[in-house]
């Protein structure tokens, strides 16, 4: 990465995301998880173990745990990613101690609230850091590397590795209740990361098999203002050719689509599939203003 290769506007946006993400992670750890003694996953979880078992501050412990992974990051990722990750880890480590020492926060007596809000804030923070093409350290670095070279989602990697860490924590502290609360917090964090990175997709993939495919496709265009695709098909005995309608609709329009299909062809087969990610637009131009 050279000076000529740097997109300063993009890097400025990344830096803003890093600051916000680091602040949210630090707040989740210092204000919600540590007071409730809920061990989170990754390097913060390892740092919390060191913090509870020694006199080292949590911020210093986080930096000590991250040093080997920083070295690994330089070997397996590009220079820009490594530099942004260093900045993220330093800001998070500093803010963790600053929040603990200087931010007055009322004590929560509900483990449920500490677990949920700690997990949600941590998930938002990690997602912002990952969107900024950086890592908060620990399993996030591993997740970033695997995402670059495989199809494994970051949240899946983080969840799996964090569970292994929590099992080790259970043997050390021998407190099953705290371990279970920690698992819930990590699950919430993973779900938030996944939703923010892949998007909370509200679209549904619909396949319709009907002899009245022409009438159904016209009705979809006229009433739902959606375009679709006709896919050729053949029955198992290869004696009958079929046309399969492929269309993407908003979840709120499914009841209307279902009634539309049943009114035209009660014998039609309609299969609805969850869409994990949608790129592009299948709305017809004249229906853009009236459809969700």
VOPAGU-2260 file (C-alpha; in pm, 1 decimal, decimal comma):
REM VOPAGU-2260
SITE   aa  ch    i         X         Y         Z
SITE  UNK   A    0       0,0       0,0       0,0
SITE  UNK   A    1     152,7     330,8    -111,7
SITE  UNK   A    2      43,0     690,9     -62,1
SITE  UNK   A    3     -93,0     699,5    -416,8
SITE  UNK   A    4    -303,2     388,8    -348,2
SITE  UNK   A    5    -476,6     535,6     -42,0
SITE  UNK   A    6    -835,6     652,0     -81,2
SITE  UNK   A    7    -840,2     915,6     191,1
SITE  UNK   A    8   -1219,5     953,5     193,8
SITE  UNK   A    9   -1268,3     580,1     237,3
SITE  UNK   A   10    -997,1     564,1     502,7
SITE  UNK   A   11   -1158,3     854,1     687,7
SITE  UNK   A   12   -1489,3     666,4     691,9
SITE  UNK   A   13   -1308,0     355,2     810,6
SITE  UNK   A   14   -1149,0     553,9    1091,6
SITE  UNK   A   15   -1489,5     684,6    1203,8
SITE  UNK   A   16   -1627,0     329,0    1204,8
SITE  UNK   A   17   -1324,1     210,9    1402,1
SITE  UNK   A   18   -1371,2     479,1    1668,0
SITE  UNK   A   19   -1744,6     408,6    1703,5
SITE  UNK   A   20   -1695,2      32,2    1698,2
SITE  UNK   A   21   -1413,3      43,4    1953,4
SITE  UNK   A   22   -1617,1     268,0    2183,0
SITE  UNK   A   23   -1917,7      35,2    2167,3
SITE  UNK   A   24   -1703,6    -271,9    2235,8
SITE  UNK   A   25   -1533,4    -100,3    2528,6
SITE  UNK   A   26   -1869,5      10,3    2669,3
SITE  UNK   A   27   -2011,3    -340,6    2637,0
SITE  UNK   A   28   -1716,6    -492,0    2821,6
SITE  UNK   A   29   -1661,4    -228,6    3092,1
SITE  UNK   A   30   -2018,7    -126,2    3166,3
SITE  UNK   A   31   -2215,4    -447,9    3117,3
SITE  UNK   A   32   -2008,3    -765,9    3101,0
SITE  UNK   A   33   -1725,8    -714,4    3352,6
SITE  UNK   A   34   -1949,6    -588,0    3637,7
SITE  UNK   A   35   -2173,1    -892,7    3592,8
SITE  UNK   A   36   -1867,2   -1122,4    3557,3
SITE  UNK   A   37   -1996,5   -1246,8    3224,2
SITE  UNK   A   38   -1701,9   -1376,2    3023,3
SITE  UNK   A   39   -1723,1   -1291,8    2656,4
SITE  UNK   A   40   -1535,5   -1471,4    2381,0
SITE  UNK   A   41   -1219,6   -1400,9    2185,8
SITE  UNK   A   42    -933,2   -1191,9    2316,7
SITE  UNK   A   43   -1161,6    -983,6    2543,9
SITE  UNK   A   44   -1266,5   -1308,1    2712,9
SITE  UNK   A   45    -906,5   -1418,7    2761,3
SITE  UNK   A   46    -817,8   -1070,7    2884,6
SITE  UNK   A   47   -1107,1   -1082,5    3132,2
SITE  UNK   A   48    -972,8   -1409,0    3272,7
SITE  UNK   A   49    -631,7   -1246,8    3324,4
SITE  UNK   A   50    -801,6    -943,1    3477,4
SITE  UNK   A   51   -1001,2   -1148,2    3727,8
SITE  UNK   A   52    -702,6   -1365,4    3823,1
SITE  UNK   A   53    -436,6   -1091,0    3850,3
SITE  UNK   A   54    -380,1    -721,8    3921,8
SITE  UNK   A   55    -331,4    -633,2    3553,0
SITE  UNK   A   56    -581,1    -382,7    3414,7
SITE  UNK   A   57    -822,6    -511,9    3153,5
SITE  UNK   A   58    -691,2    -279,8    2882,1
SITE  UNK   A   59    -330,8    -392,6    2933,9
SITE  UNK   A   60    -442,4    -755,7    2941,2
SITE  UNK   A   61    -620,2    -710,2    2607,5
SITE  UNK   A   62    -304,2    -571,5    2448,3
SITE  UNK   A   63     -93,4    -855,1    2591,0
SITE  UNK   A   64    -331,8   -1116,6    2451,6
SITE  UNK   A   65    -345,0    -945,2    2112,8
SITE  UNK   A   66      32,0    -921,6    2056,0
SITE  UNK   A   67      71,5   -1273,0    1905,9
SITE  UNK   A   68    -235,4   -1221,4    1688,4
SITE  UNK   A   69    -104,8    -887,5    1568,8
SITE  UNK   A   70     209,6   -1063,5    1452,4
SITE  UNK   A   71      -3,2   -1326,1    1278,5
SITE  UNK   A   72    -209,3   -1049,2    1122,8
SITE  UNK   A   73      95,7    -898,3     957,8
SITE  UNK   A   74     178,7   -1232,4     799,5
SITE  UNK   A   75    -166,9   -1326,4     671,2
SITE  UNK   A   76    -338,3    -998,4     584,4
SITE  UNK   A   77    -247,6    -685,4     392,4
SITE  UNK   A   78     -66,6    -394,2     554,7
SITE  UNK   A   79    -369,8    -164,6     559,2
SITE  UNK   A   80    -580,2    -423,4     742,2
SITE  UNK   A   81    -302,9    -479,2     995,7
SITE  UNK   A   82    -256,4    -107,1    1063,0
SITE  UNK   A   83    -630,0     -49,0    1104,8
SITE  UNK   A   84    -645,2    -347,8    1341,0
SITE  UNK   A   85    -361,8    -208,9    1554,5
SITE  UNK   A   86    -546,2     122,3    1584,9
SITE  UNK   A   87    -866,7     -59,9    1678,9
SITE  UNK   A   88    -699,6    -270,3    1946,9
SITE  UNK   A   89    -522,9      28,0    2103,6
SITE  UNK   A   90    -837,8     244,5    2109,3
SITE  UNK   A   91   -1045,8     -39,8    2255,0
SITE  UNK   A   92    -787,9    -120,8    2521,4
SITE  UNK   A   93    -757,5     245,1    2626,7
SITE  UNK   A   94   -1133,0     304,5    2632,3
SITE  UNK   A   95   -1197,1      -9,9    2836,6
SITE  UNK   A   96    -987,3     129,3    3122,7
SITE  UNK   A   97   -1117,0     485,9    3073,3
SITE  UNK   A   98   -1481,3     375,9    3091,1
SITE  UNK   A   99   -1415,1     161,9    3398,5
SITE  UNK   A  100   -1239,3     445,5    3582,7
SITE  UNK   A  101   -1419,8     761,8    3475,0
SITE  UNK   A  102   -1766,4     679,6    3340,4
SITE  UNK   A  103   -2031,1     666,5    3614,1
SITE  UNK   A  104   -2274,4     390,5    3527,8
SITE  UNK   A  105   -2549,3     255,5    3753,7
SITE  UNK   A  106   -2506,5     -99,0    3873,8
SITE  UNK   A  107   -2736,6    -345,8    3701,9
SITE  UNK   A  108   -2885,3    -617,6    3920,8
SITE  UNK   A  109   -3023,9    -814,4    3627,9
SITE  UNK   A  110   -2794,9   -1065,0    3459,9
SITE  UNK   A  111   -3040,3   -1077,1    3169,3
SITE  UNK   A  112   -3003,1    -705,8    3096,6
SITE  UNK   A  113   -2625,2    -719,2    3127,9
SITE  UNK   A  114   -2611,3   -1021,7    2899,1
SITE  UNK   A  115   -2838,8    -885,0    2627,3
SITE  UNK   A  116   -2715,9    -526,0    2617,6
SITE  UNK   A  117   -2352,8    -630,5    2648,7
SITE  UNK   A  118   -2394,5    -876,4    2363,8
SITE  UNK   A  119   -2582,3    -630,4    2142,2
SITE  UNK   A  120   -2333,5    -346,1    2190,2
SITE  UNK   A  121   -2038,6    -578,7    2135,8
SITE  UNK   A  122   -2198,1    -715,5    1817,9
SITE  UNK   A  123   -2259,7    -368,1    1675,6
SITE  UNK   A  124   -1905,7    -263,9    1762,8
SITE  UNK   A  125   -1741,8    -569,2    1605,9
SITE  UNK   A  126   -1956,6    -535,3    1292,8
SITE  UNK   A  127   -1853,2    -171,2    1252,3
SITE  UNK   A  128   -1487,9    -265,6    1289,3
SITE  UNK   A  129   -1519,8    -546,1    1033,2
SITE  UNK   A  130   -1697,8    -308,5     793,0
SITE  UNK   A  131   -1402,7     -73,2     836,5
SITE  UNK   A  132   -1177,3    -352,8     702,3
SITE  UNK   A  133   -1013,5    -400,6    1040,5
SITE  UNK   A  134   -1023,7    -643,3    1330,0
SITE  UNK   A  135   -1074,7    -605,8    1702,6
SITE  UNK   A  136    -828,7    -889,9    1755,6
SITE  UNK   A  137    -856,8   -1250,3    1857,5
SITE  UNK   A  138   -1119,1   -1452,0    1678,8
SITE  UNK   A  139   -1207,8   -1147,5    1466,8
SITE  UNK   A  140    -868,8   -1175,7    1295,4
SITE  UNK   A  141    -927,0   -1544,3    1230,1
SITE  UNK   A  142   -1279,3   -1465,5    1105,6
SITE  UNK   A  143   -1142,1   -1199,9     870,0
SITE  UNK   A  144    -880,0   -1437,7     728,0
SITE  UNK   A  145   -1131,6   -1721,3     677,2
SITE  UNK   A  146   -1381,1   -1484,9     515,8
SITE  UNK   A  147   -1118,8   -1379,5     261,4
SITE  UNK   A  148   -1030,3   -1735,0     159,6
SITE  UNK   A  149   -1350,0   -1935,3     227,1
SITE  UNK   A  150   -1727,8   -1894,3     228,8
SITE  UNK   A  151   -1751,9   -1925,8     606,2
SITE  UNK   A  152   -1939,6   -1634,1     760,5
SITE  UNK   A  153   -1755,6   -1422,9    1019,8
SITE  UNK   A  154   -2025,0   -1480,0    1281,3
SITE  UNK   A  155   -1997,1   -1858,7    1243,6
SITE  UNK   A  156   -1621,5   -1850,0    1297,9
SITE  UNK   A  157   -1649,3   -1618,7    1598,3
SITE  UNK   A  158   -1927,5   -1826,4    1755,6
SITE  UNK   A  159   -1744,5   -2159,3    1715,8
SITE  UNK   A  160   -1411,3   -2037,2    1852,3
SITE  UNK   A  161   -1575,3   -1844,8    2134,6
SITE  UNK   A  162   -1762,2   -2154,5    2244,5
SITE  UNK   A  163   -1431,3   -2339,5    2272,6
SITE  UNK   A  164   -1295,1   -2056,7    2485,9
SITE  UNK   A  165   -1603,0   -2060,0    2709,7
SITE  UNK   A  166   -1573,4   -2433,1    2766,5
SITE  UNK   A  167   -1220,9   -2370,9    2892,7
SITE  UNK   A  168   -1354,6   -2086,8    3110,1
SITE  UNK   A  169   -1610,8   -2322,8    3261,0
SITE  UNK   A  170   -1337,9   -2556,9    3376,5
SITE  UNK   A  171   -1139,1   -2268,1    3527,2
SITE  UNK   A  172   -1416,0   -2086,3    3716,6
SITE  UNK   A  173   -1648,0   -2385,1    3769,6
SITE  UNK   A  174   -1958,0   -2165,3    3758,9
SITE  UNK   A  175   -2211,3   -2317,2    3522,7
SITE  UNK   A  176   -2466,3   -2035,6    3559,6
SITE  UNK   A  177   -2218,1   -1764,5    3460,7
SITE  UNK   A  178   -2099,7   -1982,0    3173,8
SITE  UNK   A  179   -2452,9   -2020,1    3039,4
SITE  UNK   A  180   -2515,6   -1646,0    3061,3
SITE  UNK   A  181   -2188,3   -1590,9    2875,5
SITE  UNK   A  182   -2295,2   -1829,6    2601,2
SITE  UNK   A  183   -2619,2   -1635,1    2556,7
SITE  UNK   A  184   -2427,5   -1309,6    2531,4
SITE  UNK   A  185   -2191,8   -1452,3    2269,9
SITE  UNK   A  186   -2485,7   -1591,4    2070,1
SITE  UNK   A  187   -2652,7   -1248,2    2071,1
SITE  UNK   A  188   -2325,2   -1088,4    1960,5
SITE  UNK   A  189   -2286,9   -1336,6    1675,0
SITE  UNK   A  190   -2642,8   -1279,0    1554,1
SITE  UNK   A  191   -2599,1    -900,7    1557,0
SITE  UNK   A  192   -2272,7    -929,5    1361,3
SITE  UNK   A  193   -2432,1   -1158,4    1104,6
SITE  UNK   A  194   -2734,8    -931,8    1054,8
SITE  UNK   A  195   -2528,0    -615,6    1019,9
SITE  UNK   A  196   -2275,8    -770,8     779,1
SITE  UNK   A  197   -2514,8    -965,7     556,9
SITE  UNK   A  198   -2814,3    -737,7     606,3
SITE  UNK   A  199   -3151,0    -812,3     758,5
SITE  UNK   A  200   -3299,1    -932,9     431,2
SITE  UNK   A  201   -3679,0    -915,6     420,0
SITE  UNK   A  202   -3709,4   -1055,7      67,4
SITE  UNK   A  203   -3836,4   -1406,1      -8,6
SITE  UNK   A  204   -3751,8   -1630,9    -302,0
SITE  UNK   A  205   -4064,3   -1790,0    -450,2
SITE  UNK   A  206   -4082,7   -2076,5    -700,4
SITE  UNK   A  207   -4420,3   -2143,5    -862,2
SITE  UNK   A  208   -4500,6   -2446,3   -1076,7
SITE  UNK   A  209   -4826,0   -2414,2   -1271,6
SITE  UNK   A  210   -4974,6   -2476,7   -1613,0
SITE  UNK   A  211   -5117,8   -2124,7   -1585,5
SITE  UNK   A  212   -4772,6   -1968,0   -1558,8
SITE  UNK   A  213   -4847,3   -1700,4   -1817,9
SITE  UNK   A  214   -5155,2   -1574,4   -1633,8
SITE  UNK   A  215   -4973,6   -1587,6   -1298,8
SITE  UNK   A  216   -4669,4   -1400,2   -1431,7
SITE  UNK   A  217   -4889,3   -1129,5   -1580,1
SITE  UNK   A  218   -5080,8   -1095,2   -1253,2
SITE  UNK   A  219   -4754,8   -1064,7   -1058,9
SITE  UNK   A  220   -4638,3    -785,9   -1288,9
SITE  UNK   A  221   -4970,9    -602,0   -1279,6
SITE  UNK   A  222   -5059,9    -640,9    -910,7
SITE  UNK   A  223   -4725,2    -680,6    -730,9
SITE  UNK   A  224   -4521,7    -477,6    -981,5
SITE  UNK   A  225   -4248,8    -740,0    -976,0
SITE  UNK   A  226   -4061,3    -901,1   -1260,4
SITE  UNK   A  227   -3939,7   -1258,8   -1253,0
SITE  UNK   A  228   -3781,7   -1537,5   -1452,5
SITE  UNK   A  229   -3924,4   -1841,0   -1630,6
SITE  UNK   A  230   -3718,9   -2155,9   -1575,0
SITE  UNK   A  231   -3773,5   -2465,9   -1792,7
SITE  UNK   A  232   -3836,8   -2793,3   -1611,2
SITE  UNK   A  233   -3932,5   -3154,0   -1671,9
SITE  UNK   A  234   -4131,0   -3396,6   -1456,2
SITE  UNK   A  235   -3952,2   -3698,2   -1306,3
SITE  UNK   A  236   -4095,9   -3932,4   -1570,1
SITE  UNK   A  237   -3979,5   -3684,2   -1836,9
SITE  UNK   A  238   -4320,9   -3700,4   -2000,7
SITE  UNK   A  239   -4429,6   -3347,0   -1920,5
SITE  UNK   A  240   -4246,3   -3019,6   -1969,6
SITE  UNK   A  241   -4308,7   -2755,1   -1707,3
SITE  UNK   A  242   -4239,4   -2385,0   -1661,7
SITE  UNK   A  243   -4120,1   -2268,2   -1320,2
SITE  UNK   A  244   -4175,1   -1908,9   -1214,5
SITE  UNK   A  245   -3885,8   -1761,0   -1015,0
SITE  UNK   A  246   -3968,5   -1434,6    -838,1
SITE  UNK   A  247   -3833,8   -1234,1    -541,9
SITE  UNK   A  248   -4093,8   -1051,5    -330,3
SITE  UNK   A  249   -4102,8    -867,0      -1,8
SITE  UNK   A  250   -4218,5   -1075,4     294,2
SITE  UNK   A  251   -4519,1    -846,6     344,2
SITE  UNK   A  252   -4641,4    -925,2      -7,9
SITE  UNK   A  253   -4644,7   -1303,0      40,2
SITE  UNK   A  254   -5013,7   -1324,8     144,2
SITE  UNK   A  255   -5113,6   -1124,2    -163,5
SITE  UNK   A  256   -4899,5   -1344,6    -386,6
SITE  UNK   A  257   -5041,3   -1659,3    -229,1
SITE  UNK   A  258   -5401,4   -1547,7    -286,4
SITE  UNK   A  259   -5316,2   -1440,4    -640,0
SITE  UNK   A  260   -5171,9   -1780,9    -729,7
SITE  UNK   A  261   -5457,3   -1974,6    -566,7
SITE  UNK   A  262   -5718,0   -1765,6    -749,3
SITE  UNK   A  263   -5564,6   -1842,3   -1088,9
SITE  UNK   A  264   -5458,1   -2203,1   -1030,2
SITE  UNK   A  265   -5563,7   -2382,4    -707,1
SITE  UNK   A  266   -5342,8   -2678,4    -808,7
SITE  UNK   A  267   -5025,9   -2469,0    -840,9
SITE  UNK   A  268   -4718,1   -2557,2    -636,4
SITE  UNK   A  269   -4563,2   -2263,3    -454,0
SITE  UNK   A  270   -4235,1   -2290,6    -261,8
SITE  UNK   A  271   -4104,6   -2002,5     -47,3
SITE  UNK   A  272   -3735,1   -1984,6      42,8
SITE  UNK   A  273   -3555,2   -1747,3     278,1
SITE  UNK   A  274   -3315,8   -1509,9      99,5
SITE  UNK   A  275   -2994,2   -1459,3     297,9
SITE  UNK   A  276   -2872,7   -1181,5      68,6
SITE  UNK   A  277   -3023,6    -995,2    -228,0
SITE  UNK   A  278   -2839,3    -776,2    -476,5
SITE  UNK   A  279   -3018,4    -591,0    -753,8
SITE  UNK   A  280   -3381,7    -494,3    -796,8
SITE  UNK   A  281   -3668,8    -689,1    -954,3
SITE  UNK   A  282   -3930,4    -416,8    -913,9
SITE  UNK   A  283   -4093,2    -285,6   -1226,9
SITE  UNK   A  284   -4030,3      83,2   -1289,7
SITE  UNK   A  285   -4393,1     190,3   -1272,4
SITE  UNK   A  286   -4444,6      12,5    -942,8
SITE  UNK   A  287   -4150,3     149,4    -752,1
SITE  UNK   A  288   -4343,5     415,7    -566,4
SITE  UNK   A  289   -4623,7     190,0    -450,1
SITE  UNK   A  290   -4443,9    -122,4    -335,8
SITE  UNK   A  291   -4223,0    -183,1     -28,9
